[in-house]
């Protein structure tokens, strides 16, 4: 089993920045891919950015050029640097992990509890 714990959410004004972090523990040897999803009120959960252990990265079109995902393979942590934040980025952000790259973009096995990001206009 894998446990994921997020940190770094909060309230920020439009145009501001936030950094989210996620630390994995437990059966971390099974993890290849990690990343971030988000869910706004009344909306479906959507992929934000994912990264493989080998450094393959995929971003949602809505965050390209504004968000940067990074990973520390030694510490099994993943970070999301969010810049030029917009009110439409407001959501609960979830850390996700899976042993397969093909699954991290569809239905990851492991999820964190979520952290709220609110961007005021």
C-alpha positions as CSV (number, residue, x, y, z in Angstrom):
1,X,0.0,0.0,0.0
2,X,1.1,3.6,-0.7
3,X,0.2,6.7,1.3
4,X,0.3,10.1,-0.3
5,X,0.3,13.3,1.8
6,X,-0.1,16.7,0.2
7,X,0.9,20.1,1.5
8,X,1.0,23.7,0.3
9,X,-2.5,24.7,-0.7
10,X,-4.1,27.9,0.3
11,X,-5.6,31.2,-0.8
12,X,-3.8,33.4,-3.3
13,X,-4.8,36.4,-5.5
14,X,-5.0,36.0,-9.2
15,X,-1.6,36.3,-10.8
16,X,0.1,34.8,-7.7
17,X,2.0,31.6,-7.1
18,X,1.8,28.5,-5.0
19,X,3.8,25.4,-4.6
20,X,2.2,22.0,-3.8
21,X,4.2,19.1,-2.5
22,X,3.4,15.5,-2.1
23,X,5.3,12.9,-0.1
24,X,4.9,9.1,-0.7
25,X,5.4,6.5,1.9
26,X,4.7,2.7,2.3
27,X,5.3,0.4,-0.7
28,X,7.1,3.2,-2.6
29,X,9.2,0.7,-4.6
30,X,6.0,0.0,-6.7
31,X,5.7,3.6,-7.8
32,X,6.7,4.8,-11.2
33,X,4.5,7.7,-12.1
34,X,3.3,10.5,-9.9
35,X,1.3,13.6,-10.5
36,X,-1.6,16.0,-9.7
37,X,-5.3,16.0,-10.5
38,X,-7.8,18.7,-9.4
39,X,-11.5,18.9,-8.9
40,X,-13.5,22.1,-8.9
41,X,-17.0,22.2,-7.3
42,X,-19.6,20.6,-9.6
43,X,-16.9,19.4,-12.0
44,X,-15.2,16.1,-12.7
45,X,-11.7,15.4,-11.4
46,X,-9.2,16.3,-14.1
47,X,-5.5,15.7,-14.8
48,X,-3.2,18.6,-14.2
49,X,0.3,17.2,-14.6
50,X,2.0,13.9,-14.3
51,X,5.7,12.8,-14.3
52,X,7.3,9.4,-14.6
53,X,10.4,8.2,-12.7
54,X,12.3,8.6,-16.0
55,X,11.2,12.2,-16.4
56,X,8.4,12.0,-18.9
57,X,6.0,14.8,-18.3
58,X,2.5,15.5,-19.4
59,X,0.5,18.7,-18.7
60,X,-3.1,19.6,-19.2
61,X,-3.4,22.3,-21.9
62,X,-5.0,24.7,-19.4
63,X,-1.8,24.8,-17.3
64,X,1.0,24.6,-19.9
65,X,3.4,27.4,-19.5
66,X,2.1,28.3,-16.0
67,X,2.6,25.1,-13.9
68,X,5.8,23.1,-13.5
69,X,5.9,19.6,-12.1
70,X,9.1,18.1,-10.6
71,X,10.1,15.1,-8.8
72,X,12.7,13.9,-6.3
73,X,13.1,10.2,-6.9
74,X,15.3,9.7,-3.9
75,X,12.7,11.1,-1.5
76,X,9.7,10.0,-3.6
77,X,8.2,13.4,-3.6
78,X,6.5,15.4,-6.3
79,X,6.0,19.1,-6.5
80,X,3.8,21.4,-8.5
81,X,4.8,25.0,-8.9
82,X,1.9,27.1,-10.0
83,X,2.4,30.5,-11.4
84,X,0.1,33.1,-12.9
85,X,-2.8,31.6,-11.1
86,X,-6.3,32.3,-12.3
87,X,-9.6,32.0,-10.5
88,X,-10.5,29.1,-12.7
89,X,-7.6,27.2,-11.1
90,X,-9.6,27.1,-7.9
91,X,-10.1,23.4,-6.9
92,X,-9.1,20.7,-4.5
93,X,-5.8,19.4,-5.8
94,X,-5.0,15.7,-5.4
95,X,-1.7,13.9,-5.5
96,X,-1.8,10.6,-7.4
97,X,0.6,7.7,-8.0
98,X,0.7,4.5,-9.9
99,X,3.2,1.8,-10.8
100,X,2.3,2.2,-14.5
101,X,2.6,5.4,-16.7
102,X,-0.4,4.2,-18.7
103,X,-2.6,4.3,-15.7
104,X,-1.4,7.6,-14.1
105,X,-3.2,9.5,-16.9
106,X,-6.4,7.5,-16.6
107,X,-7.1,5.9,-13.2
108,X,-4.3,6.0,-10.7
109,X,-4.3,3.4,-7.9
110,X,-3.2,5.8,-5.2
111,X,-4.6,9.1,-4.1
112,X,-3.8,11.7,-1.4
113,X,-6.5,13.3,0.7
114,X,-6.5,16.6,-1.3
115,X,-5.5,20.2,-0.6
116,X,-7.6,23.2,-1.3
117,X,-6.3,25.9,-3.7
118,X,-8.4,29.1,-3.9
119,X,-7.5,31.9,-6.3
120,X,-9.4,35.1,-5.7
121,X,-10.0,37.6,-8.5
